[in-house]
Amino acid sequence: MSATEFPSLADSFAALPHAGIVTVPAGLALIRVAGDDAATFLHSQLTNAVEDLPADAARLAGYCSAKGRLMASFLVWRDAEGIVLQLSADIQPAIQKRLSMFVLRAKAKLSDLSATHRVLGVAGAGAEAALKQAGLPAPQGPLSAAHADGVSVIRLADAEGEARWQIVAESARAEALQQALGATLAQAAPAFWDWLDIGAGIPRIAAATQEQFVPQMINFELIGGVNFRKGCYPGQEVVARSQYRGTLKRRMWRVGGEGAVPTAATEIFRPEDPSQPCGMVVNAAPSPLGGWEGLAELKIDAAVAGALHLGAADGSPVSTRALPYEVPLPNEAESAS
């Protein structure tokens, strides 16, 4: 199905609470890390624990520079062959190469799983029944995972009050599953899945936003992407210091506006300070309700009070919108530290 054959985003939005939807998310890539030391190696590199990652769970994790800035964000799970890292496709080759440089003597081998596998997304009222009708499990807990005949199914964060799952399978199997699921679920454009990710408040680091954010600046610890009790990893001291020694001045909000969808890393300004941006778009997608919605890292004081504009102080207006989880404000962060 070509992009022009997809129903409109509004039609997909209407189908979500009734039939449910199935789509092939765009812009994702997969790296598999296999070998006896795969978990130990990744545990030493990522912001979240990997050594104790069970087969029936997935986790979010980040990969930081020495300065604590995110170079990649991952969804991580185990399959029968090793540990899988899902990330933005535009950074996959460079991140795979960088991680491989640090394997050294560890028994761990990285490979591009995107060449042989595909990701499907299902969501909405009929999604669970459609999975079961297709002979697939439908794990229920947050970021729970289940596997059947080489297919992995992961429960993702809800969006717009609806349950979501992703399916990872070899390409031919994924194509057959997409057709089977499409018998009861409405086909949706990849952009609709991007919008659901935004609604769930789940950011994704892409090439344009690499090394722009300490994890907390995009709420990564609020959604379970950082484990502060695990051992060292690149940038760990900076991430810990941001958490415990100072009040965070920047956080991520859901935002929206009219006009064309902004690209990642588009800056956001306040009229009273036209020379200095107060934030940056992390991800954005067209909204089925009109205009666009996105996730943006913003100075807390700018997000809480004041007009925001896209690209320049006199650019198109940007409004902040609620996330599905609570974002602590500075006084709350101070009392918790």
C-alpha positions in Angstrom: 0.0 0.0 0.0 1.4 3.3 -1.0 1.2 6.5 1.0 -1.5 7.8 -1.2 -3.7 4.7 -0.5 -3.8 5.1 3.2 -7.0 6.4 4.8 -6.8 10.0 6.1 -5.4 10.6 9.6 -8.9 11.6 10.6 -10.3 8.3 9.4 -7.6 6.4 11.4 -8.4 8.5 14.5 -12.1 7.5 14.1 -11.2 3.9 13.6 -8.9 3.7 16.7 -11.6 3.4 19.4 -13.8 1.1 17.2 -12.1 -1.3 14.8 -8.5 -0.5 15.8 -5.6 0.1 13.4 -2.5 -1.7 12.0 0.4 0.0 10.4 4.1 -0.3 9.6 5.9 2.4 11.6 8.4 4.4 9.6 12.0 5.4 10.5 12.8 2.5 12.8 15.8 0.2 12.7 16.9 -2.8 14.7 20.3 -3.9 15.9 20.8 -7.4 17.4 23.5 -8.0 20.0 24.3 -11.7 20.3 26.9 -13.7 22.2 27.6 -14.8 25.8 28.5 -11.3 26.9 25.8 -9.4 25.1 23.9 -8.4 28.2 27.0 -7.5 30.2 28.3 -5.4 27.4 25.1 -3.5 26.9 24.7 -3.1 30.7 28.0 -1.2 30.7 27.0 1.1 27.9 23.3 2.1 28.4 21.4 4.1 30.9 19.2 1.2 31.9 19.9 -2.2 33.4 20.2 -5.0 30.8 21.8 -7.9 32.7 18.6 -8.6 34.6 16.3 -8.0 31.6 13.9 -11.0 31.4 12.6 -12.5 28.2 9.0 -11.3 29.0 9.9 -7.6 29.3 11.2 -4.7 27.3 12.9 -1.6 28.5 13.6 1.9 27.3 17.3 2.9 27.4 19.6 5.6 26.2 23.2 5.7 24.9 25.0 8.8 26.1 28.2 10.6 25.2 30.8 11.2 27.9 29.1 14.5 28.5 25.8 12.7 29.4 24.1 13.8 26.2 21.9 11.3 24.4 23.3 9.9 21.2 20.5 7.3 20.8 17.3 6.2 22.5 16.3 2.5 22.4 13.6 0.1 23.0 15.4 -3.1 24.3 14.2 -6.7 24.5 15.5 -10.2 24.3 14.7 -12.7 21.5 15.8 -16.2 20.9 19.1 -15.1 19.3 20.2 -12.3 21.6 19.2 -8.7 22.6 17.5 -6.4 20.2 17.9 -2.6 20.2 15.2 -0.6 18.3 16.3 2.9 17.3 15.8 5.7 14.8 16.9 4.4 11.4 18.9 7.5 10.5 21.4 6.8 13.3 21.5 3.0 13.2 24.7 2.6 11.1 26.7 5.1 13.2 25.4 3.8 16.5 26.1 0.2 15.6 29.6 1.1 14.5 30.2 3.1 17.7 29.0 0.3 20.0 31.0 -2.2 18.1 34.2 -0.2 18.8 33.7 -0.8 22.5 33.1 -4.6 22.4 36.8 -5.2 22.6 37.3 -8.7 24.1 33.7 -9.2 25.1 31.8 -12.1 23.4 29.2 -9.9 21.7 28.5 -9.4 18.0 26.3 -6.6 16.6 24.3 -7.1 13.4 21.7 -5.1 11.5 18.4 -6.9 12.1 16.5 -4.4 9.9 17.8 -6.2 6.8 15.7 -9.2 7.6 12.9 -8.1 10.0 10.1 -5.6 10.1 8.1 -3.9 12.8 4.3 -3.7 12.8 2.1 -1.6 15.1 -1.4 -2.3 16.2 -3.6 -0.2 18.5 -7.1 0.4 19.5 -10.3 -1.4 20.5 -9.9 -4.4 18.3 -6.1 -4.8 18.5 -6.0 -7.5 21.2 -8.6 -9.7 19.6 -6.9 -9.3 16.2 -3.5 -10.4 17.7 -5.1 -13.5 19.2 -7.0 -14.3 15.9 -3.6 -14.1 14.1 -2.2 -16.6 16.6 -0.1 -14.1 18.4 0.2 -13.4 22.1 -1.1 -10.0 23.5 1.0 -9.3 26.6 -0.8 -7.0 29.1 1.6 -5.3 31.5 3.5 -2.1 30.6 6.4 -3.0 28.3 5.7 -6.7 28.7 6.9 -9.0 25.9 5.9 -12.4 24.6 7.4 -14.6 21.8 5.9 -17.2 19.6 7.4 -19.0 16.6 10.1 -16.4 16.1 7.7 -13.4 16.5 8.1 -10.9 19.3 5.1 -8.9 20.6 5.7 -6.0 22.9 3.0 -4.0 24.8 3.8 -0.3 24.4 2.6 2.7 26.3 -1.0 3.5 25.8 -1.9 6.5 23.6 -5.2 8.4 23.4 -6.5 6.0 26.1 -6.0 3.0 23.8 -3.7 0.0 24.1 -0.8 -0.5 21.7 1.4 -3.4 20.7 4.3 -3.8 18.3 5.2 -6.9 16.4 8.7 -7.8 15.2 9.0 -10.7 12.7 11.0 -11.7 9.7 9.9 -9.6 6.7 7.9 -12.3 4.9 6.1 -13.3 8.1 5.5 -9.7 9.0 3.9 -9.0 5.6 1.6 -12.0 6.0 0.7 -10.9 9.5 -0.1 -7.4 8.3 -2.5 -8.8 5.8 -4.1 -11.1 8.4 -4.4 -8.3 11.0 -5.8 -6.0 8.3 -8.8 -8.3 7.9 -10.3 -6.8 11.1 -8.1 -3.7 11.8 -8.0 -0.5 9.7 -4.8 0.2 7.8 -3.2 3.4 9.0 -0.3 5.6 7.7 3.0 5.5 9.5 2.5 9.2 10.4 -0.5 8.1 12.5 1.8 5.9 14.6 4.2 8.7 15.0 1.3 10.8 16.4 0.4 8.0 18.8 4.0 7.9 20.1 3.8 11.6 20.7 0.5 11.1 22.6 2.2 8.5 24.8 5.0 11.0 25.6 7.8 8.7 24.2 10.6 10.7 22.6 13.0 9.2 20.0 16.4 10.6 19.3 17.2 11.1 15.6 20.3 12.4 13.8 19.2 16.0 14.2 18.8 15.8 18.0 21.9 13.7 18.9 23.9 15.1 21.8 21.3 17.8 22.5 19.7 16.5 25.7 20.7 15.0 29.0 18.1 12.2 29.5 16.0 14.2 32.1 15.6 17.1 29.7 13.3 14.8 27.6 11.7 13.1 30.6 13.6 9.9 30.0 13.8 8.9 33.6 10.1 9.6 34.1 9.2 6.9 31.5 11.6 4.3 32.9 14.6 4.9 30.6 17.2 5.5 33.3 18.3 3.2 36.2 20.1 5.2 38.8 21.2 2.1 40.8 23.0 0.3 38.0 26.8 0.5 37.5 28.7 3.0 35.4 28.1 3.8 31.7 29.3 6.6 29.5 28.0 9.9 30.9 26.7 8.4 34.1 28.2 11.0 36.4 26.6 13.8 34.5 23.2 12.1 34.4 23.4 11.4 38.1 24.5 14.9 38.9 21.5 16.3 36.9 19.2 14.1 39.0 20.5 14.7 42.5 22.6 17.9 42.7 20.7 20.6 40.9 17.2 21.6 39.9 16.4 20.7 36.3 15.6 23.8 34.3 14.4 22.1 31.2 11.8 19.4 30.6 9.8 17.9 27.7 6.2 18.9 26.9 3.7 17.9 24.4 3.2 20.8 22.0 1.2 21.7 19.0 0.5 24.3 16.3 -0.8 25.0 12.9 0.9 24.8 9.5 3.6 22.5 8.3 5.0 19.8 10.6 8.3 21.1 12.0 11.4 18.9 11.6 13.3 17.6 14.6 15.6 20.1 16.2 13.5 23.1 15.1 14.1 25.8 17.8 11.3 27.4 19.8 11.5 31.1 20.9 9.8 33.5 23.2 9.0 37.0 21.9 10.7 38.7 24.8 14.0 36.9 24.0 14.3 36.8 20.2 18.0 36.0 20.1 18.0 33.0 22.4 15.8 29.8 21.8 14.0 28.5 24.8 13.5 25.0 23.5 13.7 22.5 20.7 11.4 20.1 18.9 12.3 16.5 19.6 9.7 14.7 17.5 6.6 16.0 15.5 3.8 14.5 13.4 0.7 15.7 11.6 -2.3 15.6 13.9 -5.5 13.9 12.8 -7.3 16.8 14.5 -5.6 19.3 12.3 -2.2 21.0 12.4 0.7 19.2 14.1 1.6 17.9 17.5 5.0 17.1 18.9 7.3 16.7 21.8 9.6 19.6 22.7 12.3 20.2 25.2 11.6 23.6 26.8 12.9 25.8 29.6 10.4 25.1 32.4 9.6 28.8 33.0 8.9 29.2 29.3 6.6 26.2 29.2 4.7 27.2 32.3 4.1 30.8 31.4 4.5 32.8 28.2 3.9 32.7 24.5 6.0 30.3 22.4 6.8 30.5 18.7 8.3 28.1 16.2 11.6 28.9 14.5 11.8 32.5 15.5 10.3 35.0 18.0 7.7 36.0 15.4 7.1 32.5 14.1 3.9 30.5 14.2 2.4 30.1 17.7 3.1 26.9 19.7 0.9 25.8 22.5 1.7 23.3 25.3 -0.5 20.3 26.0 -0.8 17.7 28.7 1.4 14.5 28.7 0.0 11.3 30.0 2.4 11.3 33.0 3.2 14.0 35.5 6.2 16.2 35.0 7.7 17.4 38.2 8.2 21.2 38.5 11.4 22.6 40.1 10.1 22.9 43.6 8.9 19.3 43.5 12.3 18.2 42.1 14.1 20.0 44.9 12.0 18.3 47.6 12.6 14.9 46.0 16.4 15.3 45.8 
